[in-house]
Amino acid sequence: MSRVDYKLLAQRKISDYLDTVKPSRLTERRFQEVLERLERMGPEVLPVVTTRLRRADREAAPMLARIMEELGTEAVVPSLLELMGDRRVPDHAKLILLNVLATFGVDVSQLPLNSYCDDLQKAQEEADLSFIEAVARDERILVPVVQTLGDQNPGARLEAVQSLAQHRDVRATPFLAIMARLPDPGLQAVALEGLGRLEEGWNGGVPGSDANPSLAAGAPTNPAALTNPVAPTNPAAPIKAVPQSPDEFAGRRLAAYLELAQGGLTPDIRRQAAGYAEVLRRLGVEPHGPDVNELAGPINDVAVSGVDGRGSRTVWVVRKHPRRRPAFTMINLLLNAEEGIKDVYGAFELTRPEVDETFTSLSPSLPVVHGDAAYAGPLVRDALWAPLPTAFHFWRDFFPPDWLVPRRYQPAPGPMPKALTDLGSPSRINELMTLLLATPDLDDWFLDDPAVYDAVDQLDRLFKRAGGRRSEAPRSESGRAAAGRSKVSRSAVLAQAEAVKRYLCERLVVPQRDRFLRRFELAVDFMRHRGETRMAQIAASCLGDLRSARQLCRHPLILALIGKSLQIAKGNMKEGFDPRLNPSAFE
């Protein structure tokens, strides 16, 4: 009987698939599809990628390293260090691997870099200039670069800026301008210096390219080495001083100076930025950002999702290019009522089905309002007060300018709601609260804290002690009579059950009262914007009553919320899902 080496077969299958992937044709969206397929191909993917990195050319190395970064864990660090010490691996690939190591928490400044690389300085310079040339061809390659830098430590970002700034090449302006927006005074100062040096000796053409030794990077962590599969570079090609109109990059720099003159993190940064801006203004330069219409086309759609129980929602901006195919660019903002903008993700060159799929995948249960920019814009402005994700500083130019001015969002008042007590009897109000929490707008509003699962266990023990399930209620006359004979014990158990629910309220709801009210206010506002009337009126009555409630834990909506949370937790436990045993599954 012959033996089959299934591991070898799996590796061959993975290698054959990677042979079909052409890095020169990869868009960010296509790269994500490659990742998804590789994930399904099993644990042999990383060993295959590691082997291929030993002989990767300049096109394949960035893609393979990014696969390692996206699919790997800290467990791959020993393999990466082995590659760093392998003389068969070219220096350009090792520069990229240093960034992957940094992403996994390795302090690359402590590595013996000179023993790893034959000519570290030459490899870094070639990589820098290739990156600058690639950005000049297509700024869209900055998306994964900025995203990766956002995942790295401040030192790596600083070294990346220093490495690019030393070349004094105007084509680095887009990258340096983005880095100058980050809320790091040291990084801002170095990015500003890199931009400002481009104004020295201005003669209407490309400034000189002599490097400033004071800006030399301490380690070869640089954006050119970041794992970017979107646009390959060719460092072997000669880097020429391409004549540019003074307005093309000078206007971009002037816009960056004006931003820093207003919002720089130190007085020195604001003063220096104002000085550089004055130089360009005297030359007649007008400030401008990137040509967003050329990169992505005009806005085609704006959409807003409902608010989930944690106060999060998604805002989408879709742009459509009139000539490029696929034509769509989509930016997704994850907003949170307390944390501001939690995450930003964008992709170019999407098809219409891919755009539609994104809507449903990011908001599978919450309804969505389309085409209301007057609603979406103020929600984004409301989220700008918190520290912003690094990727936002690239995508911010793709939003209407008036969306970028921070301002508290206050929902417009709707019709005067009825008092909650006017909606019916107490039992009818309880029924309405259950119906309200079952609407699509509030379907996923529940408490998912481990304390809820503890409460389920407590309640089960209590009701078992009482001799029946908590859902049981005596229906027959004889049953009620029997229940009456055990009234004391049954009443005691019910009292303990109420105490458990009150504990959940006091622990999970009362300390978050203001947050809960804000989230609920935003949910009511969304219901109105999507045209929901009857349940929105009930929710508005409930909101007014909650605001004035002295005993929150007796409010019918809170009681319904706790009951719903207990039911969901009990169902999860039956299916084997328990955050006390597997917390990461509930994050």
Steps between C-alpha positions, in 0.01 A plus 500: 500500500655831389527790737390847397681801639198729534715780641711500184188494284356797689825694458506424127142621465579824684814558295312441174237752606762762590651451153171624353500820707665785312620773741503758221124458456398492864260760628436522874162333452654218297769453765232456766342229283839327476531511880154351546579212267836434663336493844277220377800301370620408848808518722755431224462850353761667721769234443449537123519880521817477710665274240401728213636806678852352471493551125239775459561773245420867558143455384414193704682583826261776618196283431643193674613701802157655536339157484733401784400811691124456448475125560788447742532545873794562729579131454650578156769727648764220524444415133534866404823535696632190327426664164679815615815297560475312169747638243283367219226749588566831319539824694183651351294214644670532840402867518138395455534224759625753755164672481318173551717433805422848632127431456539190719666706774869441427730796570688497169751757625642226723563260213847457342394670177847533347559128534162426342542717189782533246441871435225629724533865402483427128199272540316760706573780255380294205184406688433863598538632147290219354224578749512871414472416132208264564311766697555746216337248263204422722433643846258222574788275601523709818190328643667179628820690581322743733294216647814299577677798655197551721552149640866564579660684789574876490870436448435308179281781366766758585770299320274464196457877476871566554593249233280665236572857603875468453460467123348847461282377215179694442325178402511394867264789582178291517652257751663768716179709501301203633758426769495867606135453598568235763460611865867452589700822552835334423367344182327822400823698543706258287232483227480879495877526476498253211236704319666832583836396361332475161457879506873562547664628182166508322552583130167406353609144420594197705715600800840340552514143620805512726434304815516645846714274721312619806189328368661162443279219629623304797351178365373398158134507595354708218182522296675366194550174683143475622313205363297656222362267233314766304772651285834337427808714478812468288802627693726407209343775288683834516334755727481825308420847624168517322414862422178589674285806488568701816129482575473119499686422821555853630123541540486174695778618728335837549179326606703295751672814634167676548363199691804499728498879543150461644518162674868423560562337835767748617553877460824433306320276251227760449755780455721309257202380296374857468844608378517229234146588391602863452787395270262317267235769513754756379561272202128512421434138597140406586434227759327181393468140607519187286280487192239277656276505193788371290586232759147384574239712323209694653288377790247245381335397828511569872354255750451475876425188702299480817659507846579171668479435874862608550443837338674412174387561145650520150503793260587425137609736224498357147666676207469401134768572243361594159776320305671234713368147518419371758366843575419516871697613803350434843604644836356348818510688829422311821365760742433458869293731718770510770824422314463705182638346179615152599615378161526603136519270202493590133550325169532611140383325184191324629211374290140582585434146635806535725370832632158350571662200670700733726182668619349170605820348646579798723142550610333157476219570745470878525297697245675758280397848383633590153552833328469733800829695509338763723457225761834321450720810511403619850547145633860501374559847646370372833768227500804720425577595860681175589846387379461401137623176339813547289319394181249783543772752416519356149126464445393834650551673163230278353230651723324833443699777677209599724501145648845562650408773750440342844160576645269327744205338328166582649204316343220725383197480726214299359129530574418534869483141626228369728580422859592135536210442739258622231591209273286255695484283809821379667466162331448669162806720557706192585379340178595811300849503651552140390376587151727806490808293581402255225495765224788493246631823652543348848520132420861468616458715810580276796754470781783261412710529815618176668291607803188422294619142457569476874144619555363229271676237711368657821143517373509142378613383844232711668214366290619144520494541876139618468415185308429645160627701210489876535275522200239278665185654644215295656202514268238270652308578818655199674841613387447846638378351826813285522712802425318685776591226749871554412459876477769587750779303333385597152479866593846488653641353181326763288634772727852362458450489123397866499806577709721334237343711225530814708868421554550479122333836458702667774826355370455531123240770434501756782874586475452544122179700526617803301661282233189284474278806461725644229503173306124468532455863391705430187298184434171692524643763266596230247152350510360838404749545216412165347130586507392278788213681672298288741789328680702822488221675690495221759878519529484879541246461781729246661804731463321788671393274784851356540651846532277583794495155659616499861510122529659384176497135601120498515453657159309269263754540216791410728309200637425388144866551403621286791245229421609498134867486602437201726317316222781562251763394752312180579471420129871567448591271787291219352698539176830500685573873479603644835719815538622372836665209319593667171506880540665566162203353314279780633731795426 
